Amino acid sequence: MDKKLGAYICTGCGIGDSLEIEKLVKLATPKVAICQTHPFLCGKEGLSLIGKGIDEGVNTLIIAACTGRAKQDAFLFEGKICERVDLREQVAWSHKPNDEDTQALAEDYLQMGIVKVKKMNLPDPYLLETVSRAVLVVGGGISGMTAALSAAGAGYDVVLVEKESQLGGYMRKLAKQLPTKPPYEVPEPPGVFQRIKEVEAEQRIKVYLGAQIEKTSGQPGAFEVTIAQGEIKETVHVGAIVLAAGFIPYDPMKLDHFGYGKYQNVITNFQMEEMAKEGRIARPSDNASPKAVLFVQCAGSRDKNHLPYCSTVCCRTSLKQTRYIRENDDKASCYIIYKDILSPGLGESFYAKTQEDPGVFLTKGVVTGITETENSDLIVEVKDSLLGSSISITADLVVLATGMVPVAALGEEIEGTCDVKDNIEVPSDAIIKSNILNLEYRQGPELPGLKYGFPDSHFICFPYETRRTGVYAAGCIRSPMDGVSSMTDGCGAAFKAIQCIELTAKGQAVHPRVADLAYPKIFTQGCTQCKRCTVECPFGAYNEDEKGSPLLNPTRCRRCGTCLGSCPERIISFADHSIDVVTSQIKVIDIPEEEEEKPRILCFVCENDALPALNLAARKRLMYDPAIRIVPVRCLGSVHLVWITDALSSGFDGIILLGCKHGDDYQCHFVKGSELANYRIPKVQETLDRLRLESGRIEIHQVAIDDYDKIPMIFSKFASKIQEIGPNPFKGF
Amino acid sequence: MAGLTCAIESSEVGRKVVLVERGPCIGGRIVQMHKYFPKLCPPTCGFEINLKRIRKNRNIDVLTLSKVEKVTGKKGNYEVTIRQLPRLVNDNCTACGECEKVCPVTRSDDFNYGLSETKAIYLPHQMAYPMRFAIDGNVCDRCGACVKACKYEAIDLEMEARTHTVRVPSIVVATGWKPYDASKIDNLKYGIYKDIVTNVQFERMAALNGPTKGKILRPSDNKEPNSVIFVQCAGSRDENHLPYCSAVCCLASMKHATYIREQNPNANAYIFYIDIRTPGVYEDFYTKVSQNPGVTFIKGKVADITQNEEGRLVARAEDVLSGKQTSQTADLIVLACGMVPEGCDNLPVDVDQNGFMIAGDLYPVGVAKRPIDVSGTTQDATAAALLAMQKP
C-alpha cells in the first residue's frame, strides 16, 4: 500500500500549554503529507479535520494527542494504519511544562510515531481454508453433557467422547443429588438421567461411548481428532475442544490410618452412595442396618500428605448421606467429625436443616485413630473436639468423606523438552501424560497443569483460559465443584469453544488480544533450528518439521510476540510489529552529545499493566525523569535483545524494562512472557560485563497496574544510578 | 463483573449487546477492591484487559445511569424500556479535570463507601469507563463554574433524562449485590464505635486510590492499628439477619489480614469464625495465611463488642457448639458483612426466600443469583452468554 501520512496534533488538555507546538509541526511536516493541529482533536471539528485528510487520500495516521487507551472510539479508523503518540499522559501531564527536556521528549515521541507507521503494515489475517465449527467434548458426565447440549442448542455440531460404556459420569451413581432449588433444603432425585435423554435425542450431538482419544492434531478451527472405540478408529474434524473428563475418587487404600482396607465397616462416601442407590443400607460385615454411623470429613483432603486442597462437596455429601441413614432407620444416629463445615452460599440452608435433625451430631475435631471391636464395631478417637479435648465414639459404620482427583493428574509426569541449542535456561512446564487428549504438540501431549494436576486457569478474571488455545476445561477436571457448578462450567467452556471458532474463522486472535489480526510470519530460510521459539511459546503454538524448523499453527497463537523476542536470527515478525519497527524507533530518538550532560534512558513497558500504570501516574500528575523514552510492547517476552544492544550502540545510557509479576502468583497475561524476559536479561548483562560496559545499565522491574505511585521512584532511582555510572562510552560513535 | 463479562463475551461472537448500568461507569464492585484473593493481585489488571476489549467494540451499547423500567414480550422477543438519568456531562469530555478544580460543592464518595468526599462533578474513579466526569444532580447547585472552566463544551446542565426502547431476544440479569447494612447488627456496635468498620470499607482503606491513600489507619485517631479483629459471619448465617453464607467473607478477611501484616509487621490479626470456608485450591491460601505468625484464627461467633476503660475495643465470642467463651481486645474491628442481592423491581424474574434470582426465561448471573466469588461470577457470566444464544 502506498502510504500517505497525516500527522494530527492535539493541543488540548494542557498539551498546547506545555509544549511549543510549532516546533513539533516543523519537525513532522517534511516527513508527512499533511500535518495539522487542533485544540480539541477528539471533538466533532477535530475529527472532521482528520476525515478531510482521509478524503484527500491520507491512509496512515499519526494521532499525537492523549494516550492510546483514551478516546479509542473517536480515533477508530478502520482499514487505516493509525498510531497514537501520547503527548498528554506521557509528556504534558508527567513533565515540567515549557521545558526544553519536555519539548525534546515530545519531539522524540512524535518522530517515533512517524517512523513506526512508515515501517509497519496493515495486517492480513490468517484465514483457514476450511473452518470446522464442530465442538469436541471430552467426557460424558454432567459438565460434558451440559457443554454438548448448550453448544448444540446454539446451532453447533458436537462430538461427545465418553470412555465409559454409558453417559452420566459420577452423577449417575448418586442416589440423590444436593438441593438445587429453593429453599435448598431437600436432596433431589438426580437430574442426570433427564440430561442423558436430552443428549440422546439431540441430532447435533454424535456420541462415542467406550471411546478414547488416540490423537489430537492441528489447531483451533482445524483440529483433527482420532477417536478409538475398541478396534474401530475414526477421525473427526472439530474447531475447538471442551475438556470435561472429570475426576476419580481419592484412593481410599491410602487412608489405612482410618482403617480402610483393614476394617470391613470402614467405607467411603462413594460406597455409601452406591448402597443408598441400591436401596439397601447395610454394614458390610454382617449386613445389619447401621445404628451409629460416623462420617470422617476431609478423609485425605486438606491434608498435605494426601490432597492438600478441599474437594468442596464432601461436607454437603455427608450431610445428605445422614438423610439416607435416618430415613433407613429413624433410630440410627449420625456423627459428623469435621474441620470446618463447607456449605458456602445458599448451601447453608441445607446445613441448617440438617442441624435440626436430633439424630445428627456434628462436631469439629480430628480423628486420630480407629480400632475395631470383636463384633466389628469401630471405636473412633477424636481429638480437639468442641465437646472435650479427647473423646471416643463407638460406631457400627464409618464413612470416609474422600475427595476428588482430577483425571488430568493421573499419569507419568514428563520432563520439559528443553533441548535448546544455546543452553538458555527455559523454565519448562510439567505435563502429565494422562492419556486424555494426546495432543500432537511439540511441548507435550496434554494441557500443562496449574496445581495438583488441575488444568485450571491461573486467572481469577478469566477462568477458562488454558495454556492451549481452543481447549477449555470444565467441571471437576478443572477444579473440585458440585453438580450445579459443573453444569454452569460446561456451558461456559462450550461458549469459549464457540467464541474461539468464530474469532478464528475471521482470522482474529482470541484472549487476551481479541480482534488482533496480525500473526507471526517466519522467514524459514534463515532458521538455524535453534528451537527457542518452539520451546518458549507459552501456548505451544509451534510444532517442528523433520529438520527441526518451526512449524507455526497460527490459530493456536495468542500474539504475545514471545517467539519474536526469542529468535536469535530475527526471522519472526508481525505485520505491525517487528524487530525493524522497534529498532527504527530506537534509532530515531535524538541522543544529545556527551558534553550536554543529558542522559537518555530507554524503557520497554508491558502495554497491559505497566503502561496503564504510567497513565494512572500521569492522571495523578506524578512527575518523572524526562530522560526516559517509553516503548510499549505487547509483553516483555517480546523484547528482543537486539533492541537492547542497538540502544546501547546508539548511545542510550541505560535501559529499563517494566513487566508483570512472575513466579507462582504471576500476573503476566501471557503466562511466561515476563518470566522469560527475566531469564534473558541477565544474559545481556553478562555480555555487557564481558565488554566492560557496566551491567547496571540494564534493569528489569516487576510492576503491577496499581503500582503507579512507585514507577516515578523506580525511574528516578535508576536515573541517578545511570548518572553515577556515567555516560555510555559508545555515545557519539 | 458479571454483566461486563457477559456483554464482552457475547459481543465477541458477533452478538449485539445493550449493557444497562445503574451507576455512572461499568465494572461494579470489583474496581473497589484493593486486591483479589488468593493471588493478591490488583483487580484492575484483568479489568484493563476487559476495557481493552470493550473500548474498540462496536457491538456493545453501554447505557450508564440507566435502569430498566419495563419489560414486555417473551423469550426470543422482548421489548425493554430503559430510563437513563442525565449525566450532565456529554461525550465531549476528555477527563482533563479542569471542572473539578473549580467546583465548589462536595458530596460523599460512594466509591469509598462514604469514607471520603468528591466534588459534585466527579470522575467515578481513575479507571472509569466511560472515562468521563459526571455531575451528581442531587447536590449540584447549578452555579455554572464548571461550564465556564470546560474548554470542550462537555457540560450541559440542561441535559434531560432519556428513555430508550430496545428489542432483544434474551435478557441476562447481573444486578449484583450490596453489602449488608452493618448497623442492623445491634450487638456488633457498628456506627457506635468509630473504630468498627465493615470489610468493604476496609478494602478501600487499604487501596492506594482510597481515602487514606492505601494506609490502614483507624478512623478515631488516624493511627496505625497494632491489632485488628475480624468478625466473620457478621450478620451472615444468622436467622435474624442473612440466613445464608456469603461465600467470600472468609477468604476476604484472610486477605485483609495480609494487608495488615504487610503494612505493619508487628500488628496482630485475629479472625473469629464459625467455619472457615475455602473451597477447592483456595485451601492453599488458608494454609498460607495460617502460617503467618501474626494471624490467629479463633473458632467462635462474636457475641458482642464493648469498649474498655482504656478506650480499646473488646470482642467477646462464644462457640455456638461448645459454649466456650473467649475475648480479645483490639485497636480496630472489621465486620465481615455479607452480600445482599441488589435486585431490580421491574424485571419478570422470580426470587428465592433470600431475594436471589432464580433462572427461568431470564438468566440471572453472579451475585444476583447467589453469593459467589469473582471467578465463579465470570464462569456464570460466560455460561449465560451461551444460554442467551440458544435457538428457540
Interface residues (C-beta under 8 A of the other chain):
Chain A: G12 C13 G14 P39 F40 C42 G43 C66 R69 A70 K71 Q72 D73 L76 S150 A151 G153 A154 G155 K181 P182 P183 Y184 R302 K304 P308 Y309 C310 S311 T312 D340 I341 L342 S343 P344 G345 L346 G347 E348 S349 A352 L362 T363 K364 L386 L387 K451 Y452 F454 D456 H458 F459 I460 C461 F462 P463 Y464 S479 P480 M481 S485 T488 D489 C491 G492 A494 F495 K496 I498 Q499 E502 L503 H511 P512 V514 A515 N608 D609 P612 L616 R619 K620 C660 K661 D665 Q667 H669 A704 I705 D706 Y708 D709
Chain B: M1 E9 E12 V13 G14 H34 Y36 K39 L40 C41 P42 P43 T44 C45 G46 F47 E48 I49 N50 L51 K52 R53 R55 K56 N92 T94 A95 C96 Q126 M127 M131 K151 Y152 A207 L208 N209 R237 P243 Y244 C245 S246 A247 D275 I276 R277 T278 P279 G280 V281 Y282 E283 D284 T287 K299 D319 L321 S322 K324 D352 Q353 N354 F356 I358 R370 P371 I372 V374 S375 G376 T378 Q379 D380 T382 A383 A385 L386 L387 M389 Q390 K391
